[in-house]
Each structure stands twice: as C-alpha cells, then as structure tokens.
Amino acid sequence: MSPLTTHPTPLPVVLAGARGHGRWHLANIRRLQDQGLVRLAGVCELNPLDADELAAFAAELPDQSADFGALLDSTGARAAVICTPIQTHAELALTAAARGVHLLLEKPPAATLTDFERILTGVRDAGVACQVGFQSFGSHAVPAVRALVRTGAIGTVRGYGAAGAWVRDDAYYRRAPWAGRRRIGDTDVVDGVLTNPLAHAVATALELAGSGAAHDIESIETELFRAHDIEADDTSCVRLTTTTGLPVTAAVTLCAEQAGEPYVIVHGDRGRITFWYKQDRVLLQRAGHGPQENVHGRTDLLENLVGHLTHGTALLAPPHRTGAFMRVVEAVRNAPEPAALPSDAWHTAPALSGDGPRRVVRGIDAAVSAAADTLGLFSELGVSWALRSCPEFPRGVAASGTAACGVVVSRRRSASTPSSALDSTAPDAAPSPALGPQTGPTTEVSSP
C-alpha cells in the first residue's frame, strides 16, 4: 500500500503507561499535538491520571481505561506508545498489532528472545509499523559518524567501545515491584543495567557498527555484578564479536562515583570518534589534525513514525535493527545470577537527590572508561573484584556453550539453523498499510 499523502486530522494516539518514564512521552505527545501531528486519544493506566497529571490536555481530555485493547477499539487509535513494565511489552504490542495499530515500543522491546520474535512476526503479519524506543537512533550524529568512518577519517576501524556511569540510589529499586528483578515468579523481567537503564549504550554501539541485526553477532561474553541488594546486575560489561570480526564492548554501572554522560567510541588505527549519544555531540580525534567537535540535531521517534505513515519516511529504529541488542538481553537472561560484589568493593554515600543512600563501587568510573578504551572486560583489566568473583576465568571468557561466574559466551546460529522472524531484514523504507480495527486480546497494564 502506498503512503497516505494527506492526513487531514492529527494521528490519534493511545499512551500505555503514562507515569514514570511515561511522563516524558506524555509531554512529547503534547508537543507534537501542538504541531497538529498527533492527538492524545487515550491513556491506559491501572489507576487513571488525575486532573493535575492531565493539565496540559485539559481542553480535550483523553479517554482512560485499564483495558488496553478496549481503549484502542473505543478511541479508533492509529498508533500506540507502549511504556509499561518490560514483561508486558510483548502482549501489549501484539494486542495493538492485531488491531492494525502502529507502534512506538519502549526499550527493551521484550524480556526474552522468544517474545521478541513473536512481536516481529505479529507486526509483520499485521502489516503495521513498529518503532523501538532507542531515541539515540534518531540522532543526526549517527549518520555523521558513519560517514566519517566510511571516508576513512580514522583509518581502519578496530572496534567499538561504550561506557555509561550513572548514579541510582536505593529508592530507584523500590519504585516498582519489577525494578531490579530478573524474574517475577515464572515471568522473565531482566531489569539489569545492560538491558534497561543503559541499554542505549549497547544498542547505539551496535547501530554505529552496522551490526544491529541478530545475525550480525558471532559471540557474546558477559560479566554481571551487583552492589545493590537486588536480583539483577547494576555493574556489568559485555563484549560482542560481530560476524565481521570486530569487537563491540560496553561497560556500564549505576553505582558511579560521579555521574557522567554515556558515550560510544569508534576506534580506528589512525584516530577515534567519541559520540555522547544523549547530547548528540561528536568529537573526532586523529593523527595530524586538531580535535573537531560538532553537535548535531535529532529526529524524534514518534514524529518519525508519523512521517513514515504519512509520507513513507524510513523508520529510524525498526525492530529488526535491534535484534543484536536482543541477543544481549537473552545472554544476560540466561547467564548465572550476577555476582554480589564483596563488601569492601563498595561504600554508601548520600543520594544526589532525596534522603536515601546510594551505593558506590570503588574505582568503577575508571574501570568503565578503561573498558571502552581498551575493549576489554573488567576481569581482563585486572579489576580486583572481577577477578575475585571469577577466579577460574581470569580473562572473563567461558568455553563456548558453558556459563560460570556471571560469564557466558553465546554463539551465533549456524547456517543450517532455520531462519526465523528474528533475522528479518525486511526493508523499513516502505510504509506499512493502515488496517482497520480487528478483534484481539485485551490486556491490563501499569506503567513503570
């Protein structure tokens, strides 16, 4: 079907999950509504938003319901923004797809590879567009960095390193029942630092490397640790080896000594490019030249989705380009429980805001930076607590198909393995057809 060349009325949108991070989406929808691009038709929350929370929409209040499917039906929504707990993403995405409703799905798109494949199959079969909420993919710095690499600005690329050092206090893990959990009962959650709060570091490095699809990854090595009294990891590193042989390493923590801007480094044999992806800032450093720094613009992902539906604009973050990231989620999910750091590896400090304490891993800021600089894992860098936690694997690598001490290597599927929706490389430039409402399951939600 050809794109809609005219759109006489703003695109009706339902927001599932309007509290927590959903507040950002609520404000963004208001911004786009002011431009005449969208209209907030409904809000799906277990507990309805009050008048204060909807003050910006007082002139035209959206419908509200805890039943996502019923809300999509009653509002005639054309698109949905899903910003709910990780473990609810798959069912909500499939509920929307079954009704022909296009999607902006927050990251991580799913808690398991199986659920991710279900989403890919569901949106493909329904013919709806799906955008995954990796906002950094909308940065104009991404094509700019790729152009620098393509033209040989830093010589031959040797690898990609990502670093993220953030601060989260104890209250962060009390904000929701699923926060910091690997699973709830038999339901996978995988709310670790690599897979949720600093997921952008991993996904952005893979996007710059042009290795975002699931089949682009040859192997994955993880080292997962925790300073907080939680199930999931809060201080970890991962190294992927792409099918081209290049390493992509990410080291991240929520227990930083000082909070810093996360970044990705592209290492070349004649220079390096550093991309601070939240700031859209790029620094080029190369032999024989002075440093060059530029700040780029950014295209909003919901605005891009509207453009895709109305004018055929290519999606910036289609789900098949996040398959490699989902391979990381699956590796973390299947890894042994994150190793608890010894008590002498961290200390408490006052929270940066509020009254609660936070946990600080000693020397972690330098370790995270060193991993991005050298493309090494914590254990390979000689970090004492990493060596103590994994003494039998001093270089942080387990044998293929084994897992121990928070380290797992996951090998790529062989050529004989049947292909699946996970490896879809369907073009994202062609807009998806707009389908009428269809009958499907209803699902109640609560926001993060």
Disulfide bonds with the S-S distance in Angstrom:
none
